[in-house]
Amino acid sequence: MKLATFRRGGVHPDDKKRLSKDRKIERLPFPSELIVSMSQHLGAPATPVKKKGDTVRRGEVIGTASSYVSSPVHSPADGVVVDVRKVRVPSGAVADALVIKCDETQSDPFKEEFDWKKESPEALLETIREMGIVGMGGATFPTSVKLNIPMGKKADSLIINAVECEPYLTSDYRVMMERPDEVLEGVMAAARIVSPDNIIIGIEANKEDAAQLLSSRIEAKGYPIRVQLLKMKYPQGDEKQLIKATLGREVPSGKLPLDVGAVVCNIGTTYAIYEAVRFHKPLIERVCTVSGESVCDPKNVIAPIGTKFSDLIAFAGGAREDLVSLIAGGPMMGFAVADTDTPMVKGSGGVLMLPRMLDDISFPCVLCGKCVQHCPMGLMPNKMFRNIKYGNYKAAMDLGLMDCKECGCCAYTCPSHLPLVQGFKLGKKLGRQAK
């Protein structure tokens, strides 16, 4: 099978997937306490509908969507709300959250099966919205909004992002290997809503066994889906690079995939779609990779949303003495976390524990141009960073700062160890305020 890729920029970090790739998904026993944030999706936070002292049941709505670009939040467990407070989520933002004390025994209310194939696309879309499904690759955009094609628009291609290009992370890989039929059924449910001419699953070559497994199941089921193997190249999983690799189309600056006729969904999202339409099960748990050189027993864990990182770490055997960095997500685009009681959210694909990897000291830019060479968006990170450093936010914006995907390729290749991505995050925030 020919390997496709995007052409401009990118880097080739060690994928580090060997630490957890062969570890089958293990279910975390229900913790004694869950911290369920009302801000687990892109857009407006959900509005809490429960208060301290209220009893909640597994799958019950505890937060309602507060706008069109929002998503409801459901209780991941049977229990009692013991507190309502502000918490810091993995991204560093502060949000309202319900603290739920879990019952010792838990119900399983999602056994009844529904024949989603008899439902209209509109009904399926509403089910996905009601079940709180969001993008599980990290962006957490509400899936019902993404799949709702506006009048006058046409999505001729549905692309399923099974790339998982971030080093260490293997949760999507394990879902594909252990639940291929369910994943593919979720793809077909999404396709029923979007009505594309083409359905493509993009998978990096380091997961060729998953590509072969899905291809065999697609052939057995007779699904109109094509599996496309991709070169190992970061950030192959960025939707704009994935569209370029699979369709050969360039998404213009300031435009969305739909503007070039594409809708992109993460492979984990399609599994959540399957559970939503087949069992009317909300997004109340997910698979998360707990890995890194500083964790005793790397593994892939399915855990309730709201599980504290400390519980995930304990389930993975605890941290080693050389632990320096605790990362939510992958090492390239993830967030450093200071508090192990930070709760897992719908977009939490990984929790990494890493030793000291690089010298923390940065040096002046040496004008080597490596950041420009490796930027997949064709930007000039060196000039943008210099303008941000001296407060020239408008100049940085004029250089395309808002097109930066914060993928980290520039920082990865910078011999001066400049905090480029942190600078761009700050520049975007202050640049918007300066408008």
N, C-alpha and C positions, 0 to 999 in steps of 0.2 A: 504494500500500500504506500503510495507516494506521500511524503511528509510535507505538509503545508506550513507556512509561517508568515508573519509580517516581515517586511524588509528593513525598515528604518529603526536603528537603535536597538536597545535591549541588552541584557547581560546574561551570563550563564553561571549563577551561583551553584554550589554543591546543594543538591536537593534535600539531603539529610533525611529522606523518607524511610531509609532502611531501619531507623530506630523503632518505628511503629507500623510499618506497612503490612507486616504479617500478623499483626495482633488483631484478632477478631473483636468485634464490638462486644463490650461487656456492659451490663446494666448496673448503674449505680443504685444501691438501695436508697429509698427515700430518706433524705436528711431530716434531722429534727426540725430544721427551720429553713424557709426559702424567703428570698428577698426579691419580689417581683416588681420590676420597674414599669412605669407607665410610658416610658420613652424607649421603645425597642424597635423603632422603625423610623425611616426618613419621613419627615413631615411633622404635623402637629402631634404632641403627646396625647395619649388617651386620657379620658376623664374618669377618675376613680368613682365607682358606684358602691363601694363597700367601705365600712368604717371600722374602727377598733372595736373588737368584741363580736363582730359578725362571723357566723359560720359560713364556710365556703365549701363547695363540692368540686371535685376534679372536672375540669372542662367548663365550669360556670364562668360567665362573663363577669369580670371584676373591674374592667375599664372599657368605656365605650369610645369609639372613634369620634374625634372632635371636629373633623373636617373631611373633605373629600380625600386629600392626601394624608391619611392617617390610618390606623388599624386598631381593632379591639384587642384587649388583652384578657386572657382567660386564666383561671386558677389552675396551676399544674398539679395540685394535690387537694385531697380532703383535709380540712383543718380549720383553724380559727385565726382570724386576723388579730394579731397581738400588738401591732403598731402601724401607724401611717407616718412616714417621715421622708425627708430628703436623703438621697443616696448618690454616690458618685458611680456612674456606670463605666464600663471598660474604656470608652472613648475619652473619659475625663469630664464629661458633662455631668451636671447635677440634675436629678429628676425626682419627682414624687415616686414613692414605692410603697407597696403593702408588704408587711412582714407577716408571713404565715407560719404558725406552728402546726406542723404536720401531724395527723392522726397516726397512731401506731399501725393500724390496718388501713389499706387503701382500696378503693373500688376500681373497677374497670368497666366504665359505662359505654365503651366503644366496640361492642361485639356485633351489633346488628349491621348487616351489609346492605348497601343501597346500589341499585342499578343506575349508575350515572349516565350510561349510554342512552337511556330513555329521556334524559333531561335536555332541555333546550340550552344553547350556549349562554343565554342570559341567566338561566337558573344556576348553571354551573359557576358562572362569574359571581353571583350573589353568595353561593355557598363558600367560595374561596374567600370572599370579603368577610363573611360572618365568622369564619374559622380563623381569622387573623393571620393568614399566610402572607409572609413577606419574603423578599429575596434573602437567601441564606448564605450567599457568598461573601457577605460583609456589608454590602450597601444597604440592605434591609428596605428597599423600596417596596411599598405595598403591591403585592402581585395582582390584585384585582384591578388596580389602576394601570399597571403595565400591560395587562392582557386586554384591556378595554380599548379597542381600536376606534378612534374618533371618526365621525362621519367625514367622508372625503379622503380618508387615508386607507392605504392597503399595505398589509405586511405579507409579502410574498414568501418570506423565509422566517422560520422559527429555528433559532440556534440554541442548542442546549450546551451550556458551559460546564464541561466536565474536566477542565484543564487542571485545576488545583495546582497552580504554578508556584505558590508560596512554598519555600523550603519547610521541612518538618511535617506539614499538614497532610494527613491521610484519611480524614473522616469521609470525604466524598468518595475516595477510592474504595473504602470498605463498604459503604452503602451500595455502590455499584456491584461489588463482588458478592455481597451477601443477599442483596434484594434487587436483582436485575429486573425481574418481571414487574415488580411494584413500581420501580423507577420508570420503566417504559410505559406502563399504564398511565402514570402521571403525565408523561410526555404527550400521550394521545389525548388525554383530557384537556391539556392546554391547547393542543392543536385543534380540538373541536371548537374551542372558543375563538382562536385566532384565524382559522381557515387558511393556513399557508399553502403555497404550492410546493415548498421544499421544507423538509425537517432534517436538520443536521446536528449530530452530536460531536462536538470537538473534544478530543482527548489527547493529552501529550504522550509522546512515545515511551516515557518511563512507566506508563500504565497500559502497555500493549495487551496484557492478559485481560484487563477489563474491557478493552476495545473488542477483543475477540469474543469474549463472553457475551457482550451486548449484541454483537453482530449475529452470533448464533441464535440468540433468543429472538432477535428481530426477524430473522429468516423463518424460524419456527412459527412465529405469530403472524407472519405476513404483513408486518407493519411497513408503511412507506417512509422509513427512516434510513438515513445514510450516516455511517460512522466515519469521521475524518480524523486520521492520526495527524498530530502536529509535532513539529520539532520542539525539543526541550529548549525553551528560550523565555526568559522572564522579561516583561509581563504578558505572556501569551494569553493569560486569563482575563486581561482587561477587555471589556466588551468591544471597544473600538479596534483593538489589535485582533481580536477574535473574528470580527466581521471582515477585516482586511484579509486575514488568513484563509477564511472559509469561502467568502463570496468575492473577494477582490474589490470590495467597495470601500471608499474613504468617507468617513463621517465628517462633514465639514465642521469647522470651529463654531461653537455655539449651537450645534444641532444635536439631535438625538438619533439613536439607531433607527427609529421608525421613519425618520426623514429619508433614509436610504432603503426603506422597505423591509427592515429587520426587527425582530423582537428577540431579546436574549434572556434566557432563564438559566439559573444555576441548577445543577443536577440534584442537589439536596432539596431545592425548592420543588422540583417535580415529585420527589418522594412525599413531601408535605402535601402537595396537591392531591396525590393518590390517597393519602389517609383522609384528607378533607372530603373528597367526593365519594369515596368508597365507604367510609365509616362515620362521616360527619365528625371527625376528630379535629379539634383545634390544634394550633401549633403550641403545644405545652411542653415539649421535650425535643431534644435534638442530639445528634452525635457530635462529639467534640474530641479532638486529638489532644491528649496531655503528653507532651514530649519535651525533648531537649536533653543535652548532656548532663544537666544538673537535676534530673528527676530519677528516682531509683528504678522505677518500673514503667517505662513509656507504654501507653495503650490508647485505644479508642473507646470512648465511654459514651453511652446514651444516658442522659441525665435530665431531670426536670429543669425547665427554664426557672431561673432564680436561685439555682444552686450556687453556693459560695465557692470561690476558687479554692479556699482552704479544704473543702470537702473533696473536690476533684483531686487536689494534690495528695491528700491522705489516701485516697483510693488507689493512686498510682505509686504507693509506697513511700511517699514523702520526698522531700528535697535533700540533695546532697550538700555537703559542707561548702562546696565551691560555688554555690548559687550566688549570682550577682544581679541578674536581670529576670524579672517576671514580666512576660509579654502576653497581652491579650491579642490573639490573632497570630499572623505570621511575622517573621522577623523583618520583612521588608516594609510592610504597611501597617503593622500592628501598633499597639499602644503600650508603653511601659506602665506598669501598675504598681503602686506602692502598698496597697492594702489587700491582704489575701482574703478579706471578707467581701471583696468586690463580687457582685452577682453576675452569673452567666445570663446573657440575653439571647434573643433569637438569632442574632448574627454572630454568635461566638463559635467559630469553627475550630479554635485552638487555644490552649493555654500552654505557654512555653516557659521552661526554666533553663536559663543559659548561664554559663560561667562568663568571666570577662573575656570578650572576643577581640576588642580593639582598644588601642590607647584612647583615653577620653580627651586628650589634648588636641586641639585643632590649630592649624597654622594658616598663615595668609595664603590666598589663592596664588598659584604659580602659573596661571594662564596656560595650562596644558591642553585644555579643550576636551578632556575626556568626558566631562558632563554633557557637552554639546554633542559629541560623537554618539553617546549611548542613550540620549533622550528619545524615547519612542514617539513623542509628540512633535519632534522637530523644533524644540524650543532652545533658548540660550540660557540655561540655568545660571551660568556665571554672571551674566549681566543683570538678570533679574535679582539675584541674591545681593549684588553690589548696590543696586538701587534701593532695595528694601533696607539694607544695612544703614544707608544714609537718609532714610525717610522719604525717598522719592517713589512713593507708592503708585502714583499715576504712571510714571515711566515704566515701572514693573508691569503694571496692568497692560500698558500699550505693547509690551513685549510678549503678551500672551499668557500672563500669569494665571488667568482663570481657566486656561486650557490644560494646565498642569494637573496630572492625575495623582500626584503625590506617591508615585510608585516606588521611589527610592533608588532608581537606577543611577541617578547623578551622585547621590551620597555614597552609594556602593563603590563607585569607581574613583571617587575623589581622593587623591593622595594626601591632601591636606586635612582630611577628616572634617570638612566644614559641615555644620548642621543645616544642610540645604533644605531638606523637607520641612524641618521646623520653621525655618525662615519663610518658606512659601506659605505655610499655614498662617503664620502671623501676618504676612503681607496681604493675603487674601482678606483677612478679617479687617485690617486697618485700611486696606484699599477700598473696601465696600463702604466703610464709615466716612472716608474722605470724599466720596462721590457727592 
